[in-house]
């Protein structure tokens, strides 16, 4: 018996050695190499050290930006502020998903299954039923998940996890609605008839809500006890910008045309979106990540999913705004706001009461003026920009010198940077700090997103290749 066991052990060893190509050496897990992909519309900001804070006199006397040498990691950043057109893509996705969810739920309640219609052209509400409405067509995995999770939902959402049918196009022409159930759903998406005027009945924007979840890693890391689920946060955010900011921000002023047209009209498609709260900007980041990863998964290529898009930290924003210039006043250097030809270098308020001296009354197109050293446009002026950081006037005294940031959920004051079209030059300085409350929207605050660079070899303080080959 012992001889038989020894023989089987030797045989197993020979078989395993015959199939292995590592010759028993420690070679690591084999797989495809990682090739960084620059996200569309973004530029790589190489990490490095810089002197954060005021490098010259603080004329406002705020004293909240003392100089401090810090280091930030590499990241990608949007070349421009998020535009109306880009944000409308988010709003349209939410509207599309909301309508499809309502159609799917009604089809579920009526017992109408997918496939009762006519393929890619809707013949009935059944064509918008949940993709998992027919258990007989499910894979083993999908059927298990449906039986144990999706069919019962959660306490917050009984339809959580159910798959929407996005292959069938939504019908926008009321004359072509396939059945009365479709009419019922579409009617619920618009404001009541008694609230419409001049024959115009628009979408009820309060119905456009985006739900997402995220993990509070900071809280989880600091907690001594607790399960993973204790640190998962669920958010539901109304996504439509507050267009009334053009009226509310300026008392005794006529800005109705901006209120009426700025966000939705194609003429302003390439202008920066405004009227977006900090919470809405965070929701946009979550959607952008979801949208890209959904596409990657649909291709079934085995490609790795991307890491999350997010708002920049205050230190990252200032580092990017400097464009590689040390102790400069503005993204272009300074100390002046005009070029040698007498042209203004940013969109702001140059003179008291004079918003048009720089050839712009309100905002300008997101890709205007010359970019800075990192190919980033309008890091000064046009619109101020939300960051992920909470505002504390004493933050520079205690934040880390490695990727400094202040994340304080109880502090609703969030840092905004860069100055805007209605600000004086002081707020355009790369070191000037300002803040707004997270639940506030303004006609002069927008945002841009960032994504962490996967890897560490790229820095702004030297060539990564040289260090790698040392």
SVG drawing of the C-alpha trace seen along z (x, -y; Angstrom):
<svg xmlns="http://www.w3.org/2000/svg" viewBox="-55 -100 76 102">
<polyline fill="none" stroke="black" stroke-width="0.4" points="0.0,0.0 2.8,-2.4 4.6,-1.6 1.3,-2.4 0.9,-5.8 4.6,-6.7 4.1,-5.7 1.0,-7.9 2.8,-10.8 5.7,-10.5 3.4,-10.1 1.4,-13.3 4.7,-15.2 5.8,-14.1 2.4,-15.0 2.4,-18.5 6.0,-19.1 5.2,-18.1 2.4,-20.6 4.2,-23.4 6.4,-25.8 7.8,-27.7 10.3,-24.9 9.4,-25.3 10.6,-28.8 8.8,-31.8 7.7,-33.6 4.5,-35.2 0.9,-34.9 1.0,-35.0 -1.4,-37.1 -1.8,-39.9 0.4,-43.0 -1.3,-46.2 -1.3,-48.9 -2.5,-52.3 -5.3,-53.8 -5.7,-57.6 -9.4,-58.3 -11.1,-60.3 -10.9,-64.0 -8.3,-63.7 -4.7,-64.5 -2.1,-62.9 -0.9,-65.0 2.4,-63.5 2.7,-63.3 5.4,-65.0 6.1,-67.6 5.3,-71.3 4.9,-74.2 1.2,-74.5 -0.2,-77.8 0.4,-81.5 3.8,-82.3 3.3,-86.1 1.2,-88.5 -2.3,-87.4 -4.0,-90.7 -7.3,-89.6 -5.7,-88.7 -7.5,-85.4 -4.4,-83.6 -5.8,-80.1 -3.1,-79.0 0.3,-79.0 3.1,-77.5 3.7,-73.8 5.7,-71.4 3.5,-68.4 3.5,-65.5 0.7,-64.1 0.4,-61.0 -0.2,-60.9 -3.7,-61.2 -5.7,-61.9 -7.7,-65.1 -10.4,-66.5 -8.8,-69.0 -11.9,-71.2 -14.7,-71.7 -17.6,-69.3 -19.8,-70.9 -23.5,-71.2 -23.4,-68.6 -21.5,-66.1 -23.7,-66.6 -26.8,-66.2 -25.5,-62.8 -25.8,-61.9 -29.3,-63.4 -30.5,-61.6 -29.1,-58.3 -31.0,-58.8 -34.2,-59.8 -33.9,-56.8 -33.2,-54.4 -36.1,-55.9 -38.6,-55.4 -37.3,-51.8 -37.6,-51.0 -41.2,-52.2 -42.1,-50.3 -40.4,-47.1 -42.2,-47.3 -45.6,-47.9 -44.9,-44.9 -44.0,-42.8 -47.2,-43.8 -49.3,-43.1 -47.6,-39.7 -46.4,-40.6 -43.1,-38.9 -40.2,-40.0 -40.5,-38.9 -44.3,-39.5 -43.5,-42.4 -41.6,-42.5 -37.8,-42.4 -36.0,-45.7 -39.1,-47.7 -41.6,-47.8 -44.9,-46.2 -46.1,-46.3 -44.9,-47.1 -43.7,-43.5 -40.7,-44.4 -39.5,-46.6 -39.9,-43.8 -36.9,-42.9 -34.4,-40.8 -34.7,-38.2 -38.4,-37.9 -38.1,-34.4 -36.2,-32.0 -36.1,-29.4 -33.7,-31.5 -31.3,-32.3 -27.9,-30.9 -27.3,-28.9 -25.6,-31.9 -28.4,-34.3 -31.1,-31.9 -29.4,-31.4 -29.0,-35.2 -32.6,-35.7 -34.1,-33.1 -32.0,-34.2 -31.6,-37.9 -33.2,-39.7 -36.7,-38.3 -36.9,-39.3 -35.0,-42.6 -33.9,-44.6 -35.7,-46.5 -35.0,-49.7 -35.6,-48.6 -37.7,-45.5 -36.4,-45.6 -32.7,-45.9 -30.5,-43.9 -33.1,-43.4 -31.8,-43.9 -33.3,-46.5 -33.9,-45.8 -31.9,-48.5 -31.9,-46.9 -35.4,-48.1 -35.5,-51.8 -37.8,-54.1 -40.6,-55.6 -40.7,-59.4 -43.6,-60.2 -46.9,-60.0 -48.7,-59.0 -46.6,-55.8 -47.0,-54.7 -47.6,-50.9 -50.3,-50.5 -52.1,-52.2 -49.6,-51.0 -46.8,-52.9 -49.0,-56.0 -49.5,-55.7 -45.8,-55.5 -44.8,-58.4 -47.6,-60.6 -46.2,-60.0 -42.8,-61.4 -44.2,-64.9 -45.4,-67.7 -49.2,-67.8 -51.2,-69.5 -52.4,-72.2 -48.8,-73.3 -47.9,-73.6 -48.4,-76.8 -48.2,-77.9 -48.9,-74.3 -45.6,-73.1 -45.5,-70.2 -41.9,-69.4 -40.4,-66.5 -40.8,-66.6 -37.1,-66.9 -37.8,-65.9 -38.4,-62.3 -34.8,-62.2 -32.9,-60.5 -29.7,-58.6 -29.1,-55.9 -25.6,-54.5 -23.7,-53.1 -20.1,-53.5 -17.9,-52.3 -16.7,-54.7 -13.1,-53.3 -12.0,-56.1 -14.6,-55.1 -13.9,-51.4 -10.2,-51.8 -10.6,-53.7 -13.3,-51.5 -12.2,-48.8 -15.3,-46.7 -18.0,-46.4 -18.9,-44.4 -18.4,-45.5 -22.0,-46.3 -21.8,-48.8 -19.7,-51.1 -21.6,-50.9 -23.4,-54.2 -26.5,-54.4 -27.2,-57.7 -30.2,-59.0 -29.6,-62.3 -31.7,-64.4 -29.5,-65.0 -31.0,-68.0 -29.1,-71.3 -30.8,-74.1 -31.4,-76.6 -32.9,-79.1 -29.4,-80.0 -29.2,-82.6 -32.0,-84.4 -31.3,-83.7 -27.6,-84.6 -28.2,-88.1 -30.8,-90.3 -32.4,-93.1 -30.9,-91.7 -32.3,-90.4 -30.8,-87.0 -34.0,-85.1 -32.4,-84.2 -29.7,-82.2 -32.3,-80.5 -34.4,-79.6 -31.7,-78.4 -28.3,-77.8 -28.4,-74.2 -30.6,-72.6 -30.0,-74.6 -27.4,-73.3 -25.9,-76.8 -24.4,-76.3 -23.5,-72.7 -19.7,-73.3 -20.0,-75.7 -19.4,-74.5 -22.4,-73.2 -23.4,-75.2 -26.1,-75.0 -24.7,-71.6 -24.4,-70.8 -21.4,-69.1 -23.6,-66.0 -24.6,-66.1 -21.0,-66.3 -20.2,-63.2 -23.1,-61.4 -21.9,-62.3 -18.5,-60.7 -20.2,-57.5 -22.3,-57.4 -19.3,-58.0 -17.5,-55.1 -20.6,-52.8 -21.1,-53.9 -17.6,-53.0 -17.5,-49.7 -20.8,-48.6 -19.4,-49.1 -16.3,-47.1 -18.3,-44.2 -20.6,-44.2 -17.6,-43.5 -16.7,-40.3 -13.0,-40.8 -11.6,-40.0 -10.3,-43.5 -9.9,-44.9 -12.5,-47.4 -11.4,-51.0 -10.9,-52.5 -13.3,-55.2 -13.7,-58.7 -13.9,-61.2 -13.6,-64.9 -10.0,-66.1 -8.7,-66.8 -7.8,-70.4 -4.1,-69.6 -4.4,-67.8 -6.4,-70.7 -3.8,-73.3 -1.0,-71.1 -2.7,-70.6 -3.6,-74.3 0.1,-75.3 0.9,-73.3 4.4,-72.5 5.3,-76.1 6.7,-76.6 5.3,-79.4 3.5,-81.0 0.5,-83.3 -1.7,-82.1 -1.7,-79.0 0.2,-81.0 2.7,-82.3 1.9,-85.9 1.9,-88.3 -0.4,-89.9 -3.8,-88.9 -3.0,-90.2 -0.6,-89.0 2.1,-91.1 -0.4,-92.1 -2.9,-93.4 -5.3,-90.5 -6.8,-89.0 -5.7,-85.5 -8.9,-84.3 -12.6,-84.9 -13.3,-87.0 -14.4,-90.5 -11.4,-92.8 -13.1,-96.0 -15.8,-97.1 -19.1,-96.5 -17.4,-95.6 -17.9,-91.9 -17.3,-92.3 -13.8,-93.8 -12.4,-90.3 -14.8,-89.8 -17.1,-87.6 -20.3,-88.6 -21.0,-85.2 -19.2,-82.0 -17.2,-81.0 -16.7,-77.7 -14.8,-75.2 -11.9,-75.0 -11.1,-78.8 -7.9,-80.7 -4.6,-79.0 -4.1,-75.8 -1.5,-75.6 1.6,-73.4 -0.5,-70.2 -2.9,-71.1 -5.7,-72.0 -8.1,-74.8 -9.6,-77.5 -8.0,-76.4 -8.4,-80.1 -11.7,-81.8 -14.8,-80.8 -16.4,-78.8 -15.1,-77.9 -14.7,-74.2 -15.8,-71.8 -13.1,-69.7 -13.6,-66.6 -12.1,-68.3 -13.9,-69.8 -12.9,-73.4 -11.0,-74.1 -9.1,-77.4 -6.4,-75.7 -6.1,-72.6 -2.6,-73.3 -1.3,-73.2 -2.2,-69.5 -2.8,-67.7 -0.3,-65.1 2.5,-66.0 1.6,-62.9 -1.5,-63.3 -3.0,-65.8 -6.8,-65.9 -9.5,-66.8 -12.5,-64.4 -15.0,-65.4 -18.6,-64.2 -19.9,-66.4 -18.3,-69.5 -20.7,-70.7 -18.3,-73.4 -16.5,-72.1 -13.5,-73.7 -14.1,-75.4 -11.1,-76.6 -10.2,-78.7 -12.5,-81.7 -15.2,-82.4 -16.5,-84.7 -18.0,-87.0 -14.9,-87.1 -12.1,-89.5 -8.5,-88.4 -7.7,-87.5 -9.9,-84.4 -8.2,-83.3 -4.9,-82.8 -3.9,-79.1 -3.4,-79.3 -6.6,-81.1 -9.0,-79.0 -12.8,-79.4 -15.8,-77.3 -19.4,-76.6 -21.9,-74.4 -22.4,-70.9 -26.1,-71.3 -25.8,-74.7 -25.8,-75.3 -24.4,-78.4 -24.4,-80.0 -20.6,-80.3 -19.6,-76.8 -18.9,-73.8 -16.5,-70.9 -14.1,-68.6 -13.2,-65.0 -10.0,-63.0 -9.0,-59.3 -6.1,-57.8 -3.2,-56.7 -2.6,-53.0 1.1,-52.8 3.8,-55.1 6.5,-55.5 5.3,-58.9 6.2,-61.9 6.8,-65.5 10.1,-65.6 12.1,-63.3 11.8,-60.7 10.2,-57.5 12.1,-55.4 15.4,-56.4 14.4,-55.4 12.9,-52.2 16.2,-51.1 18.4,-52.0"/>
</svg>
